[in-house]
Amino acid sequence: MMKSKIHRATVTESNLHYEGSITIDEALLEKAQILPYEKVAIYNITNGERFTTYVIKGERDSGTICINGAAAHKARKGDMIIIVAYGLYDEKELQSFKPHKVYVDEKNRIKPRPSQ
């Protein structure tokens, strides 16, 4: 099941010569309940690329969304992405399960959930 997502985040930097991962603003991680080193899927809205990596905690309230290492070929500064973490749940847990959805503006600041 989708455990958490950060929806329509803007890539602030891509760093090809880093060891790999995605650096995400600590405040966004906390709101989405995503942990450092947790595996995440990245869906690039701008170019259609999809890839997986792990999370590194970025500076709190910086708005940082930095794609590191080889994945920097799949997302560039200014691209819009969705960051998703998945989890395994048993039937009993699913009875009250609700994913954590975080919506952000163009500067990756948390904004209210859109009306549905």
PLY file of the C-alpha trace (Angstrom):
ply
format ascii 1.0
element vertex 116
property float x
property float y
property float z
element edge 115
property int vertex1
property int vertex2
end_header
0.00 0.00 0.00
1.05 3.59 -0.50
2.26 4.61 2.96
3.20 8.22 2.22
3.63 10.68 -0.59
4.94 14.16 -1.19
2.91 15.38 -4.14
4.18 17.66 -6.92
7.47 18.63 -5.29
9.92 20.70 -7.31
13.49 19.44 -7.71
15.76 22.16 -6.33
19.05 20.55 -7.35
20.53 17.47 -8.99
24.01 16.33 -8.01
25.45 13.67 -10.32
28.68 13.29 -8.36
27.10 12.38 -5.02
26.92 8.80 -3.71
23.23 8.43 -4.58
19.79 9.04 -3.05
17.32 11.89 -2.74
17.81 14.64 -0.15
14.49 15.88 1.25
13.75 18.76 3.63
13.44 17.33 7.15
10.07 19.06 7.75
8.60 17.36 4.67
9.94 13.98 5.80
8.33 14.38 9.22
4.99 15.47 7.79
4.98 12.52 5.35
6.33 10.16 8.00
9.19 9.06 5.74
12.41 8.04 7.48
16.02 8.67 6.47
17.32 5.73 4.38
13.77 4.57 3.61
13.25 3.34 0.05
11.11 5.66 -2.08
9.78 5.67 -5.62
10.17 8.86 -7.62
7.68 9.66 -10.39
8.87 12.54 -12.57
5.82 14.45 -13.83
7.96 16.62 -16.10
9.64 13.90 -18.17
7.87 10.63 -17.26
10.91 8.96 -15.65
10.35 6.57 -12.74
13.05 5.31 -10.38
13.68 4.15 -6.83
16.25 5.36 -4.35
16.64 6.02 -0.63
16.15 9.16 1.45
18.73 11.43 3.05
17.49 14.08 5.50
17.96 17.65 4.28
18.01 20.93 6.16
14.70 21.68 7.89
12.48 24.27 6.16
14.95 24.64 3.28
12.58 23.26 0.64
15.39 20.98 -0.52
14.53 18.23 -2.97
17.89 17.14 -4.41
18.34 14.15 -6.71
21.78 12.61 -6.15
24.05 10.19 -8.00
23.05 8.36 -11.16
19.39 9.32 -10.65
20.41 12.90 -11.48
20.16 11.76 -15.12
16.43 11.17 -14.52
15.45 14.44 -12.82
16.81 17.95 -13.19
16.41 21.19 -11.28
12.90 22.53 -11.86
11.30 19.15 -12.62
8.07 18.35 -10.80
8.03 14.97 -9.04
5.96 12.77 -6.76
7.81 10.97 -3.96
6.11 7.79 -2.70
6.94 5.36 0.11
5.17 1.99 0.26
4.56 -0.32 3.20
3.26 -3.80 3.95
0.18 -4.08 6.14
-1.92 -6.97 7.37
-5.71 -7.09 7.00
-6.32 -5.77 10.52
-4.04 -2.74 9.97
-5.81 -1.94 6.70
-9.17 -1.51 8.47
-8.03 1.88 9.81
-5.21 2.60 7.36
-4.85 6.07 5.84
-1.77 7.11 3.86
0.11 10.30 4.73
-0.25 12.77 1.85
1.77 15.97 1.80
1.02 18.65 -0.77
3.56 21.36 -1.51
3.75 24.59 -3.48
6.39 25.48 -6.09
8.92 26.21 -3.30
8.20 22.90 -1.56
6.38 24.55 1.32
3.58 22.50 2.83
0.15 23.67 1.73
-3.36 22.51 2.62
-4.72 19.39 1.01
-6.70 20.27 -2.12
-10.49 19.87 -2.08
-11.61 16.58 -3.53
0 1
1 2
2 3
3 4
4 5
5 6
6 7
7 8
8 9
9 10
10 11
11 12
12 13
13 14
14 15
15 16
16 17
17 18
18 19
19 20
20 21
21 22
22 23
23 24
24 25
25 26
26 27
27 28
28 29
29 30
30 31
31 32
32 33
33 34
34 35
35 36
36 37
37 38
38 39
39 40
40 41
41 42
42 43
43 44
44 45
45 46
46 47
47 48
48 49
49 50
50 51
51 52
52 53
53 54
54 55
55 56
56 57
57 58
58 59
59 60
60 61
61 62
62 63
63 64
64 65
65 66
66 67
67 68
68 69
69 70
70 71
71 72
72 73
73 74
74 75
75 76
76 77
77 78
78 79
79 80
80 81
81 82
82 83
83 84
84 85
85 86
86 87
87 88
88 89
89 90
90 91
91 92
92 93
93 94
94 95
95 96
96 97
97 98
98 99
99 100
100 101
101 102
102 103
103 104
104 105
105 106
106 107
107 108
108 109
109 110
110 111
111 112
112 113
113 114
114 115
